[in-house]
Amino acid sequence: HLCKSGTRLMATQGMQCLQSLCAVCGNLGQPRTVPRYCEEILGDAKVHKNRKRGSVMALTSALRVWDSPASKDNFVKHLDLLVKATKEAATNRDPGVREEGRKMYWAMHACCDET
């Protein structure tokens, strides 16, 4: 039981780390990380479900902190990729990824509403 709980703890901490990085970095590191997160979501290779879920959660956090005009420009630059990643996340067969995909959709909707 120790191994399973340790693995869960590490996965939870990893997702929290991604969320914190996206929230703290603001719009400084986002132009580089957004395409990588999108590629992780759109990738055809079989990956652990928490990797996709973590990427969706990180993008959701990034969308929520994008509020300055400079960050809006970065957002528009990656809009097509973000739309594809959002569709993939919202229609994923894993319920956890789908739930986070819906949150990402609403975060993107709120961000796009002003643009």
Biopython code that builds the backbone (N, CA, C, O; Angstrom):
import numpy as np
from Bio.PDB.StructureBuilder import StructureBuilder

atoms = [
    (1, "HIS", "N", (0.809, -1.192, 0.000)),
    (1, "HIS", "CA", (0.000, 0.000, 0.000)),
    (1, "HIS", "C", (0.854, 1.259, 0.000)),
    (1, "HIS", "O", (0.429, 2.305, -0.490)),
    (2, "LEU", "N", (2.041, 1.158, 0.542)),
    (2, "LEU", "CA", (2.904, 2.329, 0.623)),
    (2, "LEU", "C", (3.299, 2.808, -0.775)),
    (2, "LEU", "O", (3.353, 4.012, -1.026)),
    (3, "CYS", "N", (3.573, 1.880, -1.674)),
    (3, "CYS", "CA", (3.983, 2.249, -3.031)),
    (3, "CYS", "C", (2.852, 2.975, -3.772)),
    (3, "CYS", "O", (3.086, 3.991, -4.426)),
    (4, "LYS", "N", (1.640, 2.452, -3.667)),
    (4, "LYS", "CA", (0.509, 3.083, -4.360)),
    (4, "LYS", "C", (0.241, 4.483, -3.827)),
    (4, "LYS", "O", (0.029, 5.412, -4.606)),
    (5, "SER", "N", (0.249, 4.643, -2.506)),
    (5, "SER", "CA", (-0.025, 5.969, -1.947)),
    (5, "SER", "C", (1.115, 6.932, -2.255)),
    (5, "SER", "O", (0.874, 8.122, -2.456)),
    (6, "GLY", "N", (2.339, 6.447, -2.294)),
    (6, "GLY", "CA", (3.479, 7.296, -2.655)),
    (6, "GLY", "C", (3.396, 7.763, -4.090)),
    (6, "GLY", "O", (3.723, 8.911, -4.391)),
    (7, "THR", "N", (2.956, 6.877, -4.988)),
    (7, "THR", "CA", (2.794, 7.243, -6.395)),
    (7, "THR", "C", (1.693, 8.283, -6.548)),
    (7, "THR", "O", (1.848, 9.254, -7.288)),
    (8, "ARG", "N", (0.586, 8.079, -5.848)),
    (8, "ARG", "CA", (-0.519, 9.046, -5.900)),
    (8, "ARG", "C", (-0.077, 10.407, -5.380)),
    (8, "ARG", "O", (-0.423, 11.442, -5.949)),
    (9, "LEU", "N", (0.684, 10.395, -4.302)),
    (9, "LEU", "CA", (1.162, 11.632, -3.710)),
    (9, "LEU", "C", (2.062, 12.384, -4.686)),
    (9, "LEU", "O", (1.946, 13.601, -4.830)),
    (10, "MET", "N", (2.955, 11.661, -5.354)),
    (10, "MET", "CA", (3.851, 12.295, -6.325)),
    (10, "MET", "C", (3.073, 12.854, -7.514)),
    (10, "MET", "O", (3.387, 13.942, -7.997)),
    (11, "ALA", "N", (2.069, 12.131, -7.988)),
    (11, "ALA", "CA", (1.272, 12.607, -9.117)),
    (11, "ALA", "C", (0.492, 13.857, -8.724)),
    (11, "ALA", "O", (0.406, 14.806, -9.503)),
    (12, "THR", "N", (-0.066, 13.860, -7.537)),
    (12, "THR", "CA", (-0.819, 15.024, -7.066)),
    (12, "THR", "C", (0.100, 16.225, -6.922)),
    (12, "THR", "O", (-0.257, 17.335, -7.317)),
    (13, "GLN", "N", (1.272, 16.009, -6.361)),
    (13, "GLN", "CA", (2.212, 17.113, -6.199)),
    (13, "GLN", "C", (2.708, 17.622, -7.548)),
    (13, "GLN", "O", (2.933, 18.820, -7.717)),
    (14, "GLY", "N", (2.876, 16.725, -8.498)),
    (14, "GLY", "CA", (3.299, 17.142, -9.830)),
    (14, "GLY", "C", (2.265, 18.029, -10.498)),
    (14, "GLY", "O", (2.612, 19.038, -11.114)),
    (15, "MET", "N", (0.992, 17.657, -10.380)),
    (15, "MET", "CA", (-0.069, 18.482, -10.971)),
    (15, "MET", "C", (-0.169, 19.825, -10.263)),
    (15, "MET", "O", (-0.384, 20.851, -10.908)),
    (16, "GLN", "N", (-0.014, 19.828, -8.944)),
    (16, "GLN", "CA", (-0.052, 21.088, -8.211)),
    (16, "GLN", "C", (1.126, 21.978, -8.588)),
    (16, "GLN", "O", (0.993, 23.200, -8.644)),
    (17, "CYS", "N", (2.269, 21.368, -8.844)),
    (17, "CYS", "CA", (3.447, 22.123, -9.270)),
    (17, "CYS", "C", (3.188, 22.790, -10.625)),
    (17, "CYS", "O", (3.513, 23.963, -10.808)),
    (18, "LEU", "N", (2.601, 22.043, -11.578)),
    (18, "LEU", "CA", (2.282, 22.626, -12.886)),
    (18, "LEU", "C", (1.316, 23.796, -12.750)),
    (18, "LEU", "O", (1.501, 24.835, -13.384)),
    (19, "GLN", "N", (0.299, 23.630, -11.936)),
    (19, "GLN", "CA", (-0.667, 24.707, -11.736)),
    (19, "GLN", "C", (0.002, 25.929, -11.110)),
    (19, "GLN", "O", (-0.259, 27.058, -11.523)),
    (20, "SER", "N", (0.851, 25.711, -10.129)),
    (20, "SER", "CA", (1.527, 26.823, -9.470)),
    (20, "SER", "C", (2.452, 27.552, -10.426)),
    (20, "SER", "O", (2.502, 28.782, -10.432)),
    (21, "LEU", "N", (3.184, 26.798, -11.233)),
    (21, "LEU", "CA", (4.075, 27.427, -12.203)),
    (21, "LEU", "C", (3.307, 28.301, -13.179)),
    (21, "LEU", "O", (3.728, 29.419, -13.479)),
    (22, "CYS", "N", (2.194, 27.804, -13.672)),
    (22, "CYS", "CA", (1.403, 28.598, -14.616)),
    (22, "CYS", "C", (0.811, 29.825, -13.950)),
    (22, "CYS", "O", (0.720, 30.885, -14.571)),
    (23, "ALA", "N", (0.410, 29.696, -12.700)),
    (23, "ALA", "CA", (-0.180, 30.833, -11.996)),
    (23, "ALA", "C", (0.875, 31.876, -11.650)),
    (23, "ALA", "O", (0.608, 33.075, -11.732)),
    (24, "VAL", "N", (2.074, 31.433, -11.264)),
    (24, "VAL", "CA", (3.122, 32.357, -10.840)),
    (24, "VAL", "C", (3.809, 33.008, -12.035)),
    (24, "VAL", "O", (4.128, 34.196, -11.994)),
    (25, "CYS", "N", (4.037, 32.247, -13.089)),
    (25, "CYS", "CA", (4.759, 32.776, -14.247)),
    (25, "CYS", "C", (3.978, 33.863, -14.971)),
    (25, "CYS", "O", (4.567, 34.713, -15.640)),
    (26, "GLY", "N", (2.668, 33.839, -14.841)),
    (26, "GLY", "CA", (1.871, 34.831, -15.557)),
    (26, "GLY", "C", (2.071, 34.688, -17.045)),
    (26, "GLY", "O", (1.978, 33.587, -17.588)),
    (27, "ASN", "N", (2.346, 35.794, -17.705)),
    (27, "ASN", "CA", (2.505, 35.724, -19.156)),
    (27, "ASN", "C", (3.963, 35.635, -19.581)),
    (27, "ASN", "O", (4.251, 35.685, -20.776)),
    (28, "LEU", "N", (4.897, 35.503, -18.631)),
    (28, "LEU", "CA", (6.310, 35.486, -18.994)),
    (28, "LEU", "C", (6.730, 34.178, -19.648)),
    (28, "LEU", "O", (7.383, 34.195, -20.691)),
    (29, "GLY", "N", (6.366, 33.044, -19.053)),
    (29, "GLY", "CA", (6.817, 31.767, -19.579)),
    (29, "GLY", "C", (5.795, 31.065, -20.456)),
    (29, "GLY", "O", (6.090, 30.017, -21.030)),
    (30, "GLN", "N", (4.601, 31.626, -20.568)),
    (30, "GLN", "CA", (3.533, 30.944, -21.279)),
    (30, "GLN", "C", (3.777, 30.735, -22.773)),
    (30, "GLN", "O", (3.447, 29.661, -23.275)),
    (31, "PRO", "N", (4.334, 31.695, -23.513)),
    (31, "PRO", "CA", (4.504, 31.455, -24.957)),
    (31, "PRO", "C", (5.319, 30.208, -25.274)),
    (31, "PRO", "O", (5.116, 29.593, -26.320)),
    (32, "ARG", "N", (6.225, 29.830, -24.401)),
    (32, "ARG", "CA", (7.033, 28.633, -24.642)),
    (32, "ARG", "C", (6.340, 27.361, -24.190)),
    (32, "ARG", "O", (6.495, 26.315, -24.820)),
    (33, "THR", "N", (5.583, 27.433, -23.115)),
    (33, "THR", "CA", (5.011, 26.218, -22.544)),
    (33, "THR", "C", (3.678, 25.823, -23.163)),
    (33, "THR", "O", (3.341, 24.640, -23.191)),
    (34, "VAL", "N", (2.918, 26.787, -23.656)),
    (34, "VAL", "CA", (1.593, 26.476, -24.201)),
    (34, "VAL", "C", (1.657, 25.464, -25.343)),
    (34, "VAL", "O", (0.890, 24.502, -25.321)),
    (35, "PRO", "N", (2.526, 25.627, -26.332)),
    (35, "PRO", "CA", (2.573, 24.614, -27.399)),
    (35, "PRO", "C", (2.942, 23.221, -26.893)),
    (35, "PRO", "O", (2.452, 22.220, -27.415)),
    (36, "ARG", "N", (3.795, 23.157, -25.891)),
    (36, "ARG", "CA", (4.188, 21.848, -25.345)),
    (36, "ARG", "C", (3.035, 21.166, -24.629)),
    (36, "ARG", "O", (2.837, 19.959, -24.769)),
    (37, "TYR", "N", (2.275, 21.941, -23.859)),
    (37, "TYR", "CA", (1.103, 21.368, -23.198)),
    (37, "TYR", "C", (0.072, 20.910, -24.228)),
    (37, "TYR", "O", (-0.535, 19.849, -24.081)),
    (38, "CYS", "N", (-0.120, 21.709, -25.258)),
    (38, "CYS", "CA", (-1.074, 21.338, -26.310)),
    (38, "CYS", "C", (-0.634, 20.067, -27.027)),
    (38, "CYS", "O", (-1.460, 19.203, -27.319)),
    (39, "GLU", "N", (0.657, 19.948, -27.310)),
    (39, "GLU", "CA", (1.170, 18.743, -27.956)),
    (39, "GLU", "C", (0.952, 17.516, -27.070)),
    (39, "GLU", "O", (0.653, 16.429, -27.564)),
    (40, "GLU", "N", (1.102, 17.699, -25.776)),
    (40, "GLU", "CA", (0.880, 16.594, -24.834)),
    (40, "GLU", "C", (-0.581, 16.140, -24.877)),
    (40, "GLU", "O", (-0.865, 14.945, -24.807)),
    (41, "ILE", "N", (-1.487, 17.083, -24.990)),
    (41, "ILE", "CA", (-2.915, 16.752, -25.041)),
    (41, "ILE", "C", (-3.274, 16.125, -26.380)),
    (41, "ILE", "O", (-4.049, 15.170, -26.429)),
    (42, "LEU", "N", (-2.721, 16.650, -27.462)),
    (42, "LEU", "CA", (-3.072, 16.184, -28.800)),
    (42, "LEU", "C", (-2.279, 14.961, -29.244)),
    (42, "LEU", "O", (-2.611, 14.350, -30.260)),
    (43, "GLY", "N", (-1.250, 14.599, -28.508)),
    (43, "GLY", "CA", (-0.386, 13.496, -28.910)),
    (43, "GLY", "C", (-1.129, 12.179, -29.047)),
    (43, "GLY", "O", (-2.025, 11.869, -28.263)),
    (44, "ASP", "N", (-0.740, 11.404, -30.065)),
    (44, "ASP", "CA", (-1.368, 10.110, -30.307)),
    (44, "ASP", "C", (-0.763, 8.996, -29.466)),
    (44, "ASP", "O", (-1.378, 7.944, -29.291)),
    (45, "ALA", "N", (0.430, 9.221, -28.947)),
    (45, "ALA", "CA", (1.097, 8.176, -28.170)),
    (45, "ALA", "C", (0.326, 7.917, -26.881)),
    (45, "ALA", "O", (-0.271, 8.821, -26.297)),
    (46, "LYS", "N", (0.356, 6.667, -26.461)),
    (46, "LYS", "CA", (-0.314, 6.320, -25.209)),
    (46, "LYS", "C", (0.524, 6.855, -24.055)),
    (46, "LYS", "O", (1.673, 6.458, -23.860)),
    (47, "VAL", "N", (-0.066, 7.745, -23.311)),
    (47, "VAL", "CA", (0.605, 8.300, -22.137)),
    (47, "VAL", "C", (-0.302, 8.079, -20.937)),
    (47, "VAL", "O", (-1.494, 7.811, -21.087)),
    (48, "HIS", "N", (0.260, 8.191, -19.777)),
    (48, "HIS", "CA", (-0.539, 8.046, -18.563)),
    (48, "HIS", "C", (-1.591, 9.139, -18.520)),
    (48, "HIS", "O", (-1.321, 10.278, -18.901)),
    (49, "LYS", "N", (-2.781, 8.802, -18.062)),
    (49, "LYS", "CA", (-3.893, 9.755, -18.093)),
    (49, "LYS", "C", (-3.602, 11.015, -17.284)),
    (49, "LYS", "O", (-4.130, 12.082, -17.597)),
    (50, "ASN", "N", (-2.777, 10.907, -16.256)),
    (50, "ASN", "CA", (-2.480, 12.085, -15.456)),
    (50, "ASN", "C", (-1.598, 13.083, -16.187)),
    (50, "ASN", "O", (-1.589, 14.265, -15.842)),
    (51, "ARG", "N", (-0.858, 12.629, -17.192)),
    (51, "ARG", "CA", (-0.057, 13.579, -17.974)),
    (51, "ARG", "C", (-0.963, 14.484, -18.783)),
    (51, "ARG", "O", (-0.758, 15.697, -18.828)),
    (52, "LYS", "N", (-1.968, 13.898, -19.425)),
    (52, "LYS", "CA", (-2.915, 14.722, -20.178)),
    (52, "LYS", "C", (-3.706, 15.615, -19.236)),
    (52, "LYS", "O", (-3.901, 16.801, -19.502)),
    (53, "ARG", "N", (-4.151, 15.041, -18.149)),
    (53, "ARG", "CA", (-4.944, 15.814, -17.189)),
    (53, "ARG", "C", (-4.124, 16.965, -16.619)),
    (53, "ARG", "O", (-4.627, 18.079, -16.472)),
    (54, "GLY", "N", (-2.869, 16.698, -16.300)),
    (54, "GLY", "CA", (-1.988, 17.746, -15.781)),
    (54, "GLY", "C", (-1.750, 18.852, -16.797)),
    (54, "GLY", "O", (-1.697, 20.029, -16.440)),
    (55, "SER", "N", (-1.608, 18.476, -18.062)),
    (55, "SER", "CA", (-1.425, 19.482, -19.111)),
    (55, "SER", "C", (-2.665, 20.346, -19.270)),
    (55, "SER", "O", (-2.565, 21.560, -19.452)),
    (56, "VAL", "N", (-3.836, 19.717, -19.201)),
    (56, "VAL", "CA", (-5.084, 20.471, -19.299)),
    (56, "VAL", "C", (-5.215, 21.413, -18.112)),
    (56, "VAL", "O", (-5.611, 22.567, -18.273)),
    (57, "MET", "N", (-4.887, 20.930, -16.928)),
    (57, "MET", "CA", (-4.971, 21.774, -15.734)),
    (57, "MET", "C", (-4.002, 22.950, -15.827)),
    (57, "MET", "O", (-4.340, 24.064, -15.427)),
    (58, "ALA", "N", (-2.806, 22.709, -16.348)),
    (58, "ALA", "CA", (-1.828, 23.784, -16.488)),
    (58, "ALA", "C", (-2.312, 24.833, -17.491)),
    (58, "ALA", "O", (-2.173, 26.032, -17.250)),
    (59, "LEU", "N", (-2.875, 24.389, -18.606)),
    (59, "LEU", "CA", (-3.404, 25.345, -19.583)),
    (59, "LEU", "C", (-4.582, 26.125, -19.019)),
    (59, "LEU", "O", (-4.726, 27.316, -19.296)),
    (60, "THR", "N", (-5.418, 25.473, -18.238)),
    (60, "THR", "CA", (-6.537, 26.171, -17.612)),
    (60, "THR", "C", (-6.025, 27.267, -16.688)),
    (60, "THR", "O", (-6.547, 28.382, -16.690)),
    (61, "SER", "N", (-5.005, 26.948, -15.899)),
    (61, "SER", "CA", (-4.415, 27.961, -15.011)),
    (61, "SER", "C", (-3.811, 29.104, -15.809)),
    (61, "SER", "O", (-3.930, 30.269, -15.430)),
    (62, "ALA", "N", (-3.167, 28.766, -16.911)),
    (62, "ALA", "CA", (-2.572, 29.811, -17.752)),
    (62, "ALA", "C", (-3.644, 30.721, -18.340)),
    (62, "ALA", "O", (-3.475, 31.940, -18.378)),
    (63, "LEU", "N", (-4.738, 30.137, -18.795)),
    (63, "LEU", "CA", (-5.818, 30.940, -19.365)),
    (63, "LEU", "C", (-6.441, 31.853, -18.319)),
    (63, "LEU", "O", (-6.865, 32.963, -18.637)),
    (64, "ARG", "N", (-6.497, 31.403, -17.099)),
    (64, "ARG", "CA", (-7.107, 32.219, -16.042)),
    (64, "ARG", "C", (-6.255, 33.415, -15.650)),
    (64, "ARG", "O", (-6.793, 34.415, -15.176)),
    (65, "VAL", "N", (-4.937, 33.343, -15.833)),
    (65, "VAL", "CA", (-4.075, 34.467, -15.445)),
    (65, "VAL", "C", (-3.741, 35.384, -16.613)),
    (65, "VAL", "O", (-3.100, 36.417, -16.420)),
    (66, "TRP", "N", (-4.158, 35.029, -17.806)),
    (66, "TRP", "CA", (-3.895, 35.886, -18.961)),
    (66, "TRP", "C", (-4.836, 37.069, -18.933)),
    (66, "TRP", "O", (-5.993, 36.952, -19.336)),
    (67, "ASP", "N", (-4.358, 38.203, -18.463)),
    (67, "ASP", "CA", (-5.239, 39.357, -18.413)),
    (67, "ASP", "C", (-4.617, 40.634, -18.963)),
    (67, "ASP", "O", (-5.330, 41.610, -19.195)),
    (68, "SER", "N", (-3.322, 40.649, -19.175)),
    (68, "SER", "CA", (-2.705, 41.868, -19.702)),
    (68, "SER", "C", (-2.764, 41.868, -21.230)),
    (68, "SER", "O", (-2.898, 40.807, -21.839)),
    (69, "PRO", "N", (-2.665, 43.043, -21.856)),
    (69, "PRO", "CA", (-2.696, 43.111, -23.329)),
    (69, "PRO", "C", (-1.577, 42.304, -23.988)),
    (69, "PRO", "O", (-1.789, 41.703, -25.041)),
    (70, "ALA", "N", (-0.392, 42.286, -23.380)),
    (70, "ALA", "CA", (0.723, 41.512, -23.946)),
    (70, "ALA", "C", (0.409, 40.025, -23.934)),
    (70, "ALA", "O", (0.733, 39.312, -24.883)),
    (71, "SER", "N", (-0.220, 39.558, -22.868)),
    (71, "SER", "CA", (-0.536, 38.136, -22.798)),
    (71, "SER", "C", (-1.662, 37.781, -23.757)),
    (71, "SER", "O", (-1.716, 36.648, -24.237)),
    (72, "LYS", "N", (-2.560, 38.708, -24.048)),
    (72, "LYS", "CA", (-3.624, 38.457, -25.031)),
    (72, "LYS", "C", (-3.021, 38.205, -26.407)),
    (72, "LYS", "O", (-3.512, 37.358, -27.153)),
    (73, "ASP", "N", (-1.958, 38.937, -26.747)),
    (73, "ASP", "CA", (-1.294, 38.713, -28.029)),
    (73, "ASP", "C", (-0.709, 37.312, -28.104)),
    (73, "ASP", "O", (-0.795, 36.648, -29.136)),
    (74, "ASN", "N", (-0.109, 36.865, -26.998)),
    (74, "ASN", "CA", (0.424, 35.504, -26.954)),
    (74, "ASN", "C", (-0.700, 34.480, -27.072)),
    (74, "ASN", "O", (-0.542, 33.434, -27.702)),
    (75, "PHE", "N", (-1.818, 34.792, -26.467)),
    (75, "PHE", "CA", (-2.977, 33.905, -26.522)),
    (75, "PHE", "C", (-3.467, 33.761, -27.963)),
    (75, "PHE", "O", (-3.727, 32.649, -28.423)),
    (76, "VAL", "N", (-3.594, 34.873, -28.668)),
    (76, "VAL", "CA", (-4.085, 34.856, -30.045)),
    (76, "VAL", "C", (-3.118, 34.087, -30.949)),
    (76, "VAL", "O", (-3.537, 33.423, -31.896)),
    (77, "LYS", "N", (-1.837, 34.184, -30.648)),
    (77, "LYS", "CA", (-0.831, 33.483, -31.444)),
    (77, "LYS", "C", (-1.020, 31.965, -31.384)),
    (77, "LYS", "O", (-0.744, 31.270, -32.362)),
    (78, "HIS", "N", (-1.483, 31.453, -30.257)),
    (78, "HIS", "CA", (-1.657, 30.014, -30.066)),
    (78, "HIS", "C", (-3.120, 29.587, -30.103)),
    (78, "HIS", "O", (-3.443, 28.480, -29.674)),
    (79, "LEU", "N", (-3.998, 30.426, -30.597)),
    (79, "LEU", "CA", (-5.430, 30.169, -30.511)),
    (79, "LEU", "C", (-5.848, 28.871, -31.212)),
    (79, "LEU", "O", (-6.604, 28.083, -30.645)),
    (80, "ASP", "N", (-5.369, 28.643, -32.430)),
    (80, "ASP", "CA", (-5.753, 27.430, -33.159)),
    (80, "ASP", "C", (-5.340, 26.167, -32.414)),
    (80, "ASP", "O", (-6.106, 25.208, -32.320)),
    (81, "LEU", "N", (-4.135, 26.180, -31.893)),
    (81, "LEU", "CA", (-3.639, 25.025, -31.146)),
    (81, "LEU", "C", (-4.439, 24.820, -29.859)),
    (81, "LEU", "O", (-4.732, 23.686, -29.479)),
    (82, "LEU", "N", (-4.787, 25.912, -29.197)),
    (82, "LEU", "CA", (-5.575, 25.818, -27.968)),
    (82, "LEU", "C", (-6.991, 25.301, -28.238)),
    (82, "LEU", "O", (-7.539, 24.539, -27.441)),
    (83, "VAL", "N", (-7.573, 25.712, -29.349)),
    (83, "VAL", "CA", (-8.919, 25.233, -29.694)),
    (83, "VAL", "C", (-8.890, 23.724, -29.930)),
    (83, "VAL", "O", (-9.760, 23.000, -29.445)),
    (84, "LYS", "N", (-7.893, 23.254, -30.671)),
    (84, "LYS", "CA", (-7.780, 21.810, -30.917)),
    (84, "LYS", "C", (-7.565, 21.041, -29.612)),
    (84, "LYS", "O", (-8.170, 19.991, -29.397)),
    (85, "ALA", "N", (-6.704, 21.569, -28.750)),
    (85, "ALA", "CA", (-6.428, 20.898, -27.468)),
    (85, "ALA", "C", (-7.669, 20.891, -26.585)),
    (85, "ALA", "O", (-7.928, 19.914, -25.883)),
    (86, "THR", "N", (-8.433, 21.971, -26.617)),
    (86, "THR", "CA", (-9.654, 22.038, -25.811)),
    (86, "THR", "C", (-10.679, 21.026, -26.294)),
    (86, "THR", "O", (-11.317, 20.353, -25.484)),
    (87, "LYS", "N", (-10.841, 20.912, -27.608)),
    (87, "LYS", "CA", (-11.777, 19.922, -28.156)),
    (87, "LYS", "C", (-11.353, 18.505, -27.790)),
    (87, "LYS", "O", (-12.181, 17.677, -27.409)),
    (88, "GLU", "N", (-10.076, 18.239, -27.906)),
    (88, "GLU", "CA", (-9.567, 16.903, -27.576)),
    (88, "GLU", "C", (-9.777, 16.593, -26.097)),
    (88, "GLU", "O", (-10.185, 15.486, -25.744)),
    (89, "ALA", "N", (-9.500, 17.562, -25.238)),
    (89, "ALA", "CA", (-9.648, 17.340, -23.800)),
    (89, "ALA", "C", (-11.112, 17.149, -23.417)),
    (89, "ALA", "O", (-11.431, 16.307, -22.577)),
    (90, "ALA", "N", (-11.994, 17.922, -24.026)),
    (90, "ALA", "CA", (-13.415, 17.843, -23.675)),
    (90, "ALA", "C", (-14.071, 16.565, -24.188)),
    (90, "ALA", "O", (-15.124, 16.172, -23.688)),
    (91, "THR", "N", (-13.468, 15.914, -25.172)),
    (91, "THR", "CA", (-14.047, 14.693, -25.723)),
    (91, "THR", "C", (-13.201, 13.456, -25.417)),
    (91, "THR", "O", (-13.425, 12.396, -26.001)),
    (92, "ASN", "N", (-12.238, 13.581, -24.511)),
    (92, "ASN", "CA", (-11.389, 12.464, -24.142)),
    (92, "ASN", "C", (-12.214, 11.386, -23.457)),
    (92, "ASN", "O", (-13.235, 11.679, -22.834)),
    (93, "ARG", "N", (-11.771, 10.136, -23.572)),
    (93, "ARG", "CA", (-12.561, 9.048, -22.992)),
    (93, "ARG", "C", (-12.381, 8.929, -21.478)),
    (93, "ARG", "O", (-13.184, 8.282, -20.807)),
    (94, "ASP", "N", (-11.337, 9.549, -20.944)),
    (94, "ASP", "CA", (-11.130, 9.522, -19.499)),
    (94, "ASP", "C", (-11.980, 10.620, -18.847)),
    (94, "ASP", "O", (-11.871, 11.786, -19.227)),
    (95, "PRO", "N", (-12.830, 10.262, -17.868)),
    (95, "PRO", "CA", (-13.717, 11.258, -17.260)),
    (95, "PRO", "C", (-12.978, 12.394, -16.548)),
    (95, "PRO", "O", (-13.464, 13.525, -16.537)),
    (96, "GLY", "N", (-11.820, 12.116, -15.957)),
    (96, "GLY", "CA", (-11.047, 13.164, -15.292)),
    (96, "GLY", "C", (-10.527, 14.196, -16.269)),
    (96, "GLY", "O", (-10.556, 15.396, -15.996)),
    (97, "VAL", "N", (-10.047, 13.718, -17.423)),
    (97, "VAL", "CA", (-9.556, 14.625, -18.461)),
    (97, "VAL", "C", (-10.714, 15.424, -19.051)),
    (97, "VAL", "O", (-10.573, 16.616, -19.326)),
    (98, "ARG", "N", (-11.864, 14.766, -19.246)),
    (98, "ARG", "CA", (-13.043, 15.477, -19.770)),
    (98, "ARG", "C", (-13.490, 16.586, -18.821)),
    (98, "ARG", "O", (-13.830, 17.688, -19.250)),
    (99, "GLU", "N", (-13.485, 16.277, -17.533)),
    (99, "GLU", "CA", (-13.891, 17.289, -16.542)),
    (99, "GLU", "C", (-12.965, 18.501, -16.601)),
    (99, "GLU", "O", (-13.424, 19.643, -16.611)),
    (100, "GLU", "N", (-11.668, 18.246, -16.640)),
    (100, "GLU", "CA", (-10.709, 19.348, -16.731)),
    (100, "GLU", "C", (-10.822, 20.053, -18.080)),
    (100, "GLU", "O", (-10.596, 21.259, -18.173)),
    (101, "GLY", "N", (-11.171, 19.300, -19.127)),
    (101, "GLY", "CA", (-11.364, 19.902, -20.452)),
    (101, "GLY", "C", (-12.524, 20.880, -20.459)),
    (101, "GLY", "O", (-12.459, 21.916, -21.121)),
    (102, "ARG", "N", (-13.581, 20.562, -19.732)),
    (102, "ARG", "CA", (-14.715, 21.495, -19.636)),
    (102, "ARG", "C", (-14.302, 22.763, -18.890)),
    (102, "ARG", "O", (-14.704, 23.865, -19.263)),
    (103, "LYS", "N", (-13.502, 22.606, -17.839)),
    (103, "LYS", "CA", (-13.010, 23.781, -17.113)),
    (103, "LYS", "C", (-12.133, 24.641, -18.020)),
    (103, "LYS", "O", (-12.193, 25.870, -17.986)),
    (104, "MET", "N", (-11.310, 23.960, -18.838)),
    (104, "MET", "CA", (-10.449, 24.682, -19.766)),
    (104, "MET", "C", (-11.279, 25.435, -20.801)),
    (104, "MET", "O", (-10.948, 26.564, -21.164)),
    (105, "TYR", "N", (-12.360, 24.809, -21.279)),
    (105, "TYR", "CA", (-13.247, 25.466, -22.241)),
    (105, "TYR", "C", (-13.809, 26.759, -21.660)),
    (105, "TYR", "O", (-13.807, 27.792, -22.329)),
    (106, "TRP", "N", (-14.290, 26.706, -20.419)),
    (106, "TRP", "CA", (-14.883, 27.904, -19.818)),
    (106, "TRP", "C", (-13.834, 28.957, -19.505)),
    (106, "TRP", "O", (-14.122, 30.151, -19.584)),
    (107, "ALA", "N", (-12.627, 28.545, -19.153)),
    (107, "ALA", "CA", (-11.541, 29.514, -18.940)),
    (107, "ALA", "C", (-11.177, 30.185, -20.261)),
    (107, "ALA", "O", (-10.913, 31.386, -20.300)),
    (108, "MET", "N", (-11.165, 29.404, -21.342)),
    (108, "MET", "CA", (-10.862, 29.978, -22.652)),
    (108, "MET", "C", (-11.998, 30.886, -23.107)),
    (108, "MET", "O", (-11.754, 31.937, -23.701)),
    (109, "HIS", "N", (-13.211, 30.493, -22.838)),
    (109, "HIS", "CA", (-14.372, 31.322, -23.192)),
    (109, "HIS", "C", (-14.306, 32.663, -22.474)),
    (109, "HIS", "O", (-14.573, 33.700, -23.080)),
    (110, "ALA", "N", (-13.955, 32.656, -21.193)),
    (110, "ALA", "CA", (-13.844, 33.894, -20.429)),
    (110, "ALA", "C", (-12.710, 34.770, -20.948)),
    (110, "ALA", "O", (-12.822, 35.996, -20.969)),
    (111, "CYS", "N", (-11.620, 34.137, -21.364)),
    (111, "CYS", "CA", (-10.478, 34.882, -21.890)),
    (111, "CYS", "C", (-10.791, 35.457, -23.264)),
    (111, "CYS", "O", (-10.387, 36.576, -23.581)),
    (112, "CYS", "N", (-11.514, 34.690, -24.081)),
    (112, "CYS", "CA", (-11.851, 35.115, -25.441)),
    (112, "CYS", "C", (-12.974, 36.133, -25.468)),
    (112, "CYS", "O", (-13.107, 36.896, -26.425)),
    (113, "ASP", "N", (-13.761, 36.142, -24.445)),
    (113, "ASP", "CA", (-14.930, 37.006, -24.413)),
    (113, "ASP", "C", (-14.556, 38.467, -24.605)),
    (113, "ASP", "O", (-15.310, 39.235, -25.202)),
    (114, "GLU", "N", (-13.377, 38.851, -24.090)),
    (114, "GLU", "CA", (-12.945, 40.225, -24.170)),
    (114, "GLU", "C", (-12.144, 40.516, -25.428)),
    (114, "GLU", "O", (-11.947, 41.683, -25.768)),
    (115, "THR", "N", (-11.675, 39.489, -26.127)),
    (115, "THR", "CA", (-10.833, 39.711, -27.297)),
    (115, "THR", "C", (-11.605, 39.899, -28.554)),
    (115, "THR", "O", (-11.015, 40.095, -29.617)),
]
sb = StructureBuilder()
sb.init_structure("model")
sb.init_model(0)
sb.init_chain("A")
sb.init_seg("    ")
for serial, (resi, resn, name, xyz) in enumerate(atoms, 1):
    if name == "N":
        sb.init_residue(resn, " ", resi, " ")
    sb.init_atom(name, np.array(xyz, "f"), 0.0, 1.0, " ", f" {name:<3s}", serial, name[0])
structure = sb.get_structure()
